[in-house]
Amino acid sequence: MERRVGQTALLLTTSAEGWPQVAMLSVGEALAVDDRRLRLALWPGSGSTTNLSRSKRATLMLVVGPDTYYVRARTRRLPDLALSRGTLACFECQVAEVLVDVVAYATVTSGIGFRLNQPEQVLPAWREALAARGGPEP
């Protein structure tokens, strides 16, 4: 997991008013169950949780190497995760479509990344959330 700290996926949802909403997800919040399913762990009171609960649709955007991926998914809410540091809303995403954004005239060199300020506190919480969603450590 330490090798993937800083990798970020953007979660795009739509508010009840029709506005796009973007959330940044870390490796502690997104888990690939297999090649067609993802599980997300989100803050229960977040706009993304509200939007996914209502619309049951999302797009995830990831930069991997020189390629940019847009993963369109249908979502369903699973039981919340009762973790030692609080409760997280859990969603399963069924991949509906994957678009790859590549152009001949430019190469994507990076996506959004971050550095953890207190990894010794964050990484155990991420491991617990991943295990609760049925995933091995990345």
Phi and psi in degrees as GROMACS dihedral restraints (atoms count N, CA, C in turn):
[ dihedral_restraints ]
;  ai    aj    ak    al  type     phi  dphi    fc
    3     4     5     6     1   -57.5    20    10
    4     5     6     7     1   -33.6    20    10
    6     7     8     9     1   -67.9    20    10
    7     8     9    10     1   -23.2    20    10
    9    10    11    12     1  -101.6    20    10
   10    11    12    13     1    -1.1    20    10
   12    13    14    15     1   -59.7    20    10
   13    14    15    16     1   132.7    20    10
   15    16    17    18     1   104.2    20    10
   16    17    18    19     1   -23.1    20    10
   18    19    20    21     1   -69.0    20    10
   19    20    21    22     1   136.6    20    10
   21    22    23    24     1  -131.9    20    10
   22    23    24    25     1   138.1    20    10
   24    25    26    27     1  -113.9    20    10
   25    26    27    28     1   142.2    20    10
   27    28    29    30     1   -95.6    20    10
   28    29    30    31     1   130.2    20    10
   30    31    32    33     1  -104.2    20    10
   31    32    33    34     1   119.1    20    10
   33    34    35    36     1  -108.4    20    10
   34    35    36    37     1   126.1    20    10
   36    37    38    39     1  -130.0    20    10
   37    38    39    40     1   177.2    20    10
   39    40    41    42     1  -124.7    20    10
   40    41    42    43     1   130.2    20    10
   42    43    44    45     1   -71.7    20    10
   43    44    45    46     1   167.8    20    10
   45    46    47    48     1   -60.8    20    10
   46    47    48    49     1   -26.2    20    10
   48    49    50    51     1   -86.4    20    10
   49    50    51    52     1    -0.2    20    10
   51    52    53    54     1    91.4    20    10
   52    53    54    55     1     4.8    20    10
   54    55    56    57     1   -82.2    20    10
   55    56    57    58     1   139.0    20    10
   57    58    59    60     1   -67.2    20    10
   58    59    60    61     1   142.8    20    10
   60    61    62    63     1  -129.1    20    10
   61    62    63    64     1   136.6    20    10
   63    64    65    66     1  -118.2    20    10
   64    65    66    67     1   134.7    20    10
   66    67    68    69     1  -126.4    20    10
   67    68    69    70     1   143.2    20    10
   69    70    71    72     1   -94.5    20    10
   70    71    72    73     1   126.3    20    10
   72    73    74    75     1  -110.6    20    10
   73    74    75    76     1   140.5    20    10
   75    76    77    78     1   -99.4    20    10
   76    77    78    79     1   177.4    20    10
   78    79    80    81     1   -65.8    20    10
   79    80    81    82     1   -17.0    20    10
   81    82    83    84     1   -81.1    20    10
   82    83    84    85     1    -9.8    20    10
   84    85    86    87     1  -113.1    20    10
   85    86    87    88     1   -16.3    20    10
   87    88    89    90     1  -125.9    20    10
   88    89    90    91     1   133.1    20    10
   90    91    92    93     1  -133.0    20    10
   91    92    93    94     1   126.2    20    10
   93    94    95    96     1   -84.9    20    10
   94    95    96    97     1   112.9    20    10
   96    97    98    99     1   -76.3    20    10
   97    98    99   100     1   -43.8    20    10
   99   100   101   102     1  -156.6    20    10
  100   101   102   103     1  -166.0    20    10
  102   103   104   105     1   -76.3    20    10
  103   104   105   106     1    -3.0    20    10
  105   106   107   108     1  -124.8    20    10
  106   107   108   109     1    -4.1    20    10
  108   109   110   111     1  -134.5    20    10
  109   110   111   112     1   139.9    20    10
  111   112   113   114     1  -125.5    20    10
  112   113   114   115     1   153.8    20    10
  114   115   116   117     1  -125.5    20    10
  115   116   117   118     1   133.7    20    10
  117   118   119   120     1  -113.9    20    10
  118   119   120   121     1   144.3    20    10
  120   121   122   123     1  -120.0    20    10
  121   122   123   124     1   114.9    20    10
  123   124   125   126     1  -125.6    20    10
  124   125   126   127     1   158.9    20    10
  126   127   128   129     1   -64.3    20    10
  127   128   129   130     1   131.5    20    10
  129   130   131   132     1   -59.8    20    10
  130   131   132   133     1   -33.7    20    10
  132   133   134   135     1   -93.0    20    10
  133   134   135   136     1     9.8    20    10
  135   136   137   138     1   -77.6    20    10
  136   137   138   139     1   158.8    20    10
  138   139   140   141     1   -61.8    20    10
  139   140   141   142     1   -36.7    20    10
  141   142   143   144     1   -63.2    20    10
  142   143   144   145     1   -41.9    20    10
  144   145   146   147     1   -62.5    20    10
  145   146   147   148     1   -45.0    20    10
  147   148   149   150     1   -60.1    20    10
  148   149   150   151     1   -47.0    20    10
  150   151   152   153     1   -65.3    20    10
  151   152   153   154     1   -44.0    20    10
  153   154   155   156     1   -66.5    20    10
  154   155   156   157     1   -37.8    20    10
  156   157   158   159     1   -62.6    20    10
  157   158   159   160     1   -35.6    20    10
  159   160   161   162     1   -83.7    20    10
  160   161   162   163     1   -53.3    20    10
  162   163   164   165     1   -89.0    20    10
  163   164   165   166     1   -26.2    20    10
  165   166   167   168     1    61.5    20    10
  166   167   168   169     1    28.0    20    10
  168   169   170   171     1  -140.3    20    10
  169   170   171   172     1   148.1    20    10
  171   172   173   174     1  -156.2    20    10
  172   173   174   175     1   160.7    20    10
  174   175   176   177     1  -125.2    20    10
  175   176   177   178     1   132.3    20    10
  177   178   179   180     1  -109.0    20    10
  178   179   180   181     1   136.7    20    10
  180   181   182   183     1  -117.3    20    10
  181   182   183   184     1   126.9    20    10
  183   184   185   186     1  -132.8    20    10
  184   185   186   187     1   143.4    20    10
  186   187   188   189     1  -108.9    20    10
  187   188   189   190     1   119.2    20    10
  189   190   191   192     1  -128.3    20    10
  190   191   192   193     1   110.7    20    10
  192   193   194   195     1    62.9    20    10
  193   194   195   196     1  -133.9    20    10
  195   196   197   198     1   -86.7    20    10
  196   197   198   199     1    -0.3    20    10
  198   199   200   201     1  -104.5    20    10
  199   200   201   202     1   147.2    20    10
  201   202   203   204     1  -114.6    20    10
  202   203   204   205     1   130.2    20    10
  204   205   206   207     1  -115.1    20    10
  205   206   207   208     1   141.0    20    10
  207   208   209   210     1  -119.3    20    10
  208   209   210   211     1   115.3    20    10
  210   211   212   213     1  -107.0    20    10
  211   212   213   214     1   110.8    20    10
  213   214   215   216     1   -89.6    20    10
  214   215   216   217     1   133.1    20    10
  216   217   218   219     1  -141.6    20    10
  217   218   219   220     1   149.2    20    10
  219   220   221   222     1   -96.5    20    10
  220   221   222   223     1   137.4    20    10
  222   223   224   225     1  -119.9    20    10
  223   224   225   226     1   155.0    20    10
  225   226   227   228     1  -141.7    20    10
  226   227   228   229     1   143.0    20    10
  228   229   230   231     1   -82.7    20    10
  229   230   231   232     1   132.0    20    10
  231   232   233   234     1   -99.0    20    10
  232   233   234   235     1   173.5    20    10
  234   235   236   237     1   -57.5    20    10
  235   236   237   238     1   143.9    20    10
  237   238   239   240     1   -60.4    20    10
  238   239   240   241     1   154.5    20    10
  240   241   242   243     1   -96.2    20    10
  241   242   243   244     1   117.0    20    10
  243   244   245   246     1   -91.0    20    10
  244   245   246   247     1   102.6    20    10
  246   247   248   249     1  -110.5    20    10
  247   248   249   250     1   166.8    20    10
  249   250   251   252     1   -62.5    20    10
  250   251   252   253     1   -26.3    20    10
  252   253   254   255     1  -103.9    20    10
  253   254   255   256     1    13.3    20    10
  255   256   257   258     1   129.5    20    10
  256   257   258   259     1   179.5    20    10
  258   259   260   261     1   -96.8    20    10
  259   260   261   262     1   140.3    20    10
  261   262   263   264     1  -123.1    20    10
  262   263   264   265     1   143.7    20    10
  264   265   266   267     1   -78.2    20    10
  265   266   267   268     1   135.7    20    10
  267   268   269   270     1  -115.2    20    10
  268   269   270   271     1   133.6    20    10
  270   271   272   273     1  -128.5    20    10
  271   272   273   274     1   141.4    20    10
  273   274   275   276     1  -104.3    20    10
  274   275   276   277     1   132.8    20    10
  276   277   278   279     1  -111.9    20    10
  277   278   279   280     1   124.1    20    10
  279   280   281   282     1   -98.0    20    10
  280   281   282   283     1   118.8    20    10
  282   283   284   285     1   -65.8    20    10
  283   284   285   286     1   124.6    20    10
  285   286   287   288     1   -98.3    20    10
  286   287   288   289     1   -35.2    20    10
  288   289   290   291     1  -162.4    20    10
  289   290   291   292     1   144.1    20    10
  291   292   293   294     1  -123.7    20    10
  292   293   294   295     1   124.2    20    10
  294   295   296   297     1  -109.7    20    10
  295   296   297   298     1   137.2    20    10
  297   298   299   300     1  -110.7    20    10
  298   299   300   301     1   126.0    20    10
  300   301   302   303     1  -104.3    20    10
  301   302   303   304     1   103.4    20    10
  303   304   305   306     1  -135.8    20    10
  304   305   306   307     1   135.7    20    10
  306   307   308   309     1  -126.7    20    10
  307   308   309   310     1   151.0    20    10
  309   310   311   312     1   -72.5    20    10
  310   311   312   313     1   -25.2    20    10
  312   313   314   315     1   -92.1    20    10
  313   314   315   316     1    -2.3    20    10
  315   316   317   318     1  -154.1    20    10
  316   317   318   319     1   154.4    20    10
  318   319   320   321     1  -123.5    20    10
  319   320   321   322     1   128.1    20    10
  321   322   323   324     1   -71.1    20    10
  322   323   324   325     1   128.7    20    10
  324   325   326   327     1  -102.8    20    10
  325   326   327   328     1   -19.6    20    10
  327   328   329   330     1  -168.5    20    10
  328   329   330   331     1   161.9    20    10
  330   331   332   333     1  -108.4    20    10
  331   332   333   334     1  -155.2    20    10
  333   334   335   336     1   -82.8    20    10
  334   335   336   337     1   133.8    20    10
  336   337   338   339     1  -133.8    20    10
  337   338   339   340     1   167.8    20    10
  339   340   341   342     1  -151.6    20    10
  340   341   342   343     1   169.7    20    10
  342   343   344   345     1  -122.7    20    10
  343   344   345   346     1   135.3    20    10
  345   346   347   348     1   -78.1    20    10
  346   347   348   349     1   132.6    20    10
  348   349   350   351     1   -79.2    20    10
  349   350   351   352     1   -29.6    20    10
  351   352   353   354     1  -136.3    20    10
  352   353   354   355     1    70.4    20    10
  354   355   356   357     1   -59.2    20    10
  355   356   357   358     1   -31.7    20    10
  357   358   359   360     1   -65.1    20    10
  358   359   360   361     1   -20.4    20    10
  360   361   362   363     1   -95.5    20    10
  361   362   363   364     1   -35.6    20    10
  363   364   365   366     1   -80.3    20    10
  364   365   366   367     1   -43.9    20    10
  366   367   368   369     1   -60.4    20    10
  367   368   369   370     1   -42.2    20    10
  369   370   371   372     1   -61.4    20    10
  370   371   372   373     1   -37.4    20    10
  372   373   374   375     1   -65.9    20    10
  373   374   375   376     1   -40.6    20    10
  375   376   377   378     1   -63.6    20    10
  376   377   378   379     1   -43.9    20    10
  378   379   380   381     1   -59.9    20    10
  379   380   381   382     1   -42.5    20    10
  381   382   383   384     1   -63.5    20    10
  382   383   384   385     1   -43.3    20    10
  384   385   386   387     1   -66.1    20    10
  385   386   387   388     1   -39.0    20    10
  387   388   389   390     1   -64.7    20    10
  388   389   390   391     1   -44.5    20    10
  390   391   392   393     1   -62.8    20    10
  391   392   393   394     1   -38.1    20    10
  393   394   395   396     1   -65.7    20    10
  394   395   396   397     1   -25.9    20    10
  396   397   398   399     1   -91.6    20    10
  397   398   399   400     1     4.9    20    10
  399   400   401   402     1    86.7    20    10
  400   401   402   403     1    20.4    20    10
  402   403   404   405     1  -111.0    20    10
  403   404   405   406     1   150.4    20    10
  405   406   407   408     1   -78.6    20    10
  406   407   408   409     1   164.6    20    10
  408   409   410   411     1   -66.3    20    10
  409   410   411   412     1   135.1    20    10
